[in-house]
Amino acid sequence: MKIMLVCMRYDYGDPSRGESYEYYNFYQSLISLGHEVLLFDYMTILKEIGKAEMNQKLLDTAGSFSPDLAMFSLYTDQFEPASLEALRKLTKTLCFFHDDTWRVEYSKYWAAFFDNFTTPDIYGVERYRKQGIMHAVHFPFGANEILYDKREKEKIYDISFVGGWHPYRAWLVKRLRKAGMNVVTAGHRWEKGIVPHSDMVDIFNQSKINLNLSNSASWDLRYLATSPYGIVNRIRSKKNIEQLKARHFEINSTGAFQLSYYVEGLEKYYDIGSEIGIYIDSDDLIEKAKFYLKEDKKREEMADAGYKRTQKEHVFSARFNRVFREIGLLG
């Protein structure tokens, strides 16, 4: 198919932060599937020529490229509803919502301007249908198996975390270190900073335990007491629910062992205790980390099982083909 992928090429539109999630996982996965893909980097274009001109260029590009599908990943309000309606006269449209569990009203509003939209929430399609919204498609996060690969690397790190800095995540890392464990961190605002993608995959493969830390703020009083900022962040945060994220699949796609916070529905994707390790609070995290560091064989068995499950069921090639069939673009 000819696909026009409308997304930010760079993380949060900032070239200094490297390529975006959509670039690595959507653009490259679609290319590997053999589709002809045109990437419309709307944030870069908007910065260059402004919002109105970017919206017109979107329509002009679609008119000249004649895609079978225009796939969107929105950020805030970069697009005009009238432009999206006009685009639907030129091609079929599909929008990916990654955070509709907490960006509820935002997702509901913009969903109306697309032929189909996705939800990663395992109950999302049913939730939307109860509201009379019938064009939702379930699309959980996954892994690009070409980029997140298994590598034979020596385990030089006991525990690692790769991801964005957050005060609650920093508090958890501090607790682990205080308990005597060596934790290496990388990502925006962490010690190692943002690392190249291949280096990140190396870290996964080189770690005995790969942490997947909560993406929601916590009401743990011990955390809130650490600083006034922790309290303010908790009050202001819109993320009041845990969500299955891409990292659940990416770590397992490298054949590495993962210790993750628990999120509802995780057990539908991986067998807990056999394919992935979980913790339920900060105290349990410390105990589970101590336990798994001593259990080399169990870690290896779980990592291998999680890897095989991911390659069979959770790679993006399978995800995209299913969605394309569901919206009538593949037989």
N, C-alpha and C positions, 0 to 999 in steps of 0.2 A: 504494500500500500504506500501511497504518498501521505506522509504525516507532517503536519505543521505543529511543532512543539513550542508552545508559548510559555516560556518560563524564564527565570533569571539564570544566566550562565554562572554567575558568581554568588557565593554564599552571602545572603542578605544584600545582594547587589554590590558587594564590596570586593574588588579584585584582590586586595591584600589578604583576604581570608580564603582565597583559593576557589576552585570550582564548587558549584552548588550540589546539593543532594540530587536534584533533578538532572543535572548534567551527567553526573556519574552513573546514575541508576536508571533514568528514563531514556535520555538521549543515547547513551552507549548501548543499553540493552536493546533498544529498538533497532539501532544500526546493526547489531550482531544478529538480529532476527531476519535481516535482509530487507527491511523497509527503507524507503527513500525518505529521509528525515531532514526537514528544514528547521533550524533552531531560531526562533524569534525571541531575542534577548530584550524583552520589553523594558527592563529597568535601565539598561545601558542606553537604549534608544531614547527613553523618556528624559534622561539626564542631558542628552545631547540636543534634543529638539523640542522638549516639552510634552505635556500630557495630550493635548488636542492633536498635535501632529503625529505623535506616536500611535494614537488610536486610528488615525487616517492611514498611516503606513501599514498598520495591521491589516486593514481591509484591502489596501492596494497589493500587499504581498500575497494575501490569500487569493486575490483575483488573478494574479500572474502565475502563481504556483499551482493553483487548482488542486488542493489536497483532498484526499478522501476523508480525512479527519483532522480537526484542529483540537489538540490536547492542551489544556491549560493547567497551570499551577499558580494560583493567585497569591498575592501578598497582602495588600490592603485595598485601596480604591484606585488603582492605576488605570482601570478600564471604565469606559462609559457604557452604561446599560444599552444605549442606542447603538453603539458600535457592535456589541455582542449580539444584539438582535439582527443587525444587518449581516453579520458574519454567518448567522444560521441560514441565510438565504443562499450562501455560497458553498457551504460545506456542513457536514455533521460536526457537532461540537461535544466535547467531553471535558469536564473539569474535575481535577483531583483535589479533594479536601483532606488534609492530613491531620487536622486538629479539631474536627467538628464535635468532639466530646466536650470541649470547653469553649470553642468559638461557635456556639450554637446559633445565635441569631445571625451572625455574619454568614455562616455557611447556608443557613436557610434562605437568607435574602438573595445571595448570589446564585444559588442553585436554580432559581427560576429563569435565569438567562441562558441556560445550556440545555442541549437535548438530553444529556445524561450527566450525572455527577457521581463521584465515588465517596464512600465512607469506609474508614478502616475499622470502625466499631463493629464488633461481632453482632450486635443487636441493632445496628444502624438502619438497615433496610426496613426492618419491622417498625422501628421508631418513626421513621419518616412516613411510612404508609399509614400509620395511625393518625398522622397529621394531614393526610390527603395528598402527600407528595409521593408520586409513584415512579419517578424516574431515577431512583438511587440504585447504585450497584456496589456490592461489597468488594472492596479492594484493600486488603491488609498490606502493610509494609512487607518487604521481602529482601532478597539479596541478588546482586548481580554476580553470578558465579564466576565470571571472568575476572572481575576486580577483587572479589573477596575469595581468595584461593588458599588451599592448604599448602603449607611450605614446611619442609623439614628443617626446623630451627632448634637450636639448643635453648632450653628454658633458662634464661638468664634473669628473669624477673619473677619474684614470688607473686606479687599482686600488681595489676595495672588498671588504670582507668583512662580511657580516651573519650573526650567529649567536652562540651562547654562547661565553663566554670559557673557554679551557682553556690550561694552561701550555705545551703543545706548539704550539698555534695561536699563542699570543703569541710564542713563540720564532721561528716561521716569519715572522710579520709583522715582527719585529725584524730578521731577516736581510734581508728585502726592503728595508726602510728603510735598513739599513746599506749595501745595494748601490745606494742612490741613488734608490729608487723611492718615490713618494708613495702611501701606503696609508691609506684611510679605513676605520675599523672602527665597527660599531654592534652592539648586543646587550647581553645581561646581562654586566656588569662591564667592558665596553669604553668607550672615550672618549665616544662619542655616547650610550651607554646604550641602553636599549630604546626603539625608535622605533615610532610607530603603523604599522599594517600598510600603509596607503597610502603612507606615507613610505618604507617599505622597498622597495616596488615602484618608487617613483620612483628610489631609489638604484640598483636594478638597471638601470633604463633610462638613468640618467645616467652609468654607468660604462663605460669602455672595456673593462676586464677585471673580471669578477665572480669572486672566488675561492670555491671550494668546498673548504674545508680538511678534512683528515683528521678523522674522528670516533673514531679509535682512538689510544691513546698510542703513543709511538715508542721504539725501542731505539737511536736514533741517539746515539752516545756524546757528540757535541758538545752535544746537547740535555740529556742526563743530567748533563753536567758543569756546566750553567749554575746549578744550585741543588740542594740536598738535596731540596727539595720535588718536583723533577722525577723524582728516583729513587724517592721514596716513592710518588708518583702512579702511576708505571709499574708498580711492584710490586703495588700495591693494585688497580689497574684490572682489571675483569673484561672490558673491551673489548679482546680480543686478536685481533680479526679486523675487517677493513674491511667496510663494509656499504653497499649502495646505499641512499641516503636520499632524503627528499622534495625536498631542495634541488636535486638533479640535474634534476628535472622543473620545479620552480618557476621557476628562473632562465630556463630555456629557454622556458617558457611566456610570458615577457615579451618575447621577441625579443631578449634580451641575450646578449652573449658570455660563455661560461663556461669557466674554467680550473679543472679539478677534479683531485683525487687520483685515482689509478686504483683501481678496485675490480673484482673478478672478476665478469663478467657484464654490465658496463656496455656492452660492444660489442653485446650483444643488443638494447639499447634505442636506442643512438645510434651512428652511424658516427664512430669516433674520428678526429679530424683533419679531418672534413668537417662534423660537426654539433656537436662538443664538443671542447675541447682538454683534454689530460691531462698530468699530471706524475707522475713515479715516485718522486722523493725531493726533499729540500730543495734540493740543487744544481740539479736539473732544473727545479724550480719557478722559481728565479731566472732561469735561462736562457730558459725558455719565456715568462716574463713580459716579459723584455727583447725577445724576438723578436716577440711579438704586439702589443706597444705600438707597434712600428714598422710593422705590417702592417694598416693601416686597412681596406683592401678585403677582405683575407682574413677579418678578424674579422667584418665585416659579412655576408659570404657565409655563414660558418659559423653566425652567430647566426640568420640568416634560415632556413637549412636546419634548424637545431635547433628553431626555432619551429614550422615547418610539420610536422615529425615529431611534435612534442608534441601539437599540436592534432588531429592525425589519430589518434594511437595512445595517448597517455598522460594524457588528462584523466580526472577521476574519474567523469564521467557514463558513459564507456565501461567503466571499471573496475567500477563498481557493477552495471551491467546484466549484465555477464558473470558476476559472482559470483552474482547473484540467479538467473540462468538455471541456473548449475551446481548450486545447492542446491535447485532445484525451485520457486522462487517466481515465475519468469517463464517464459512459454512460448517 
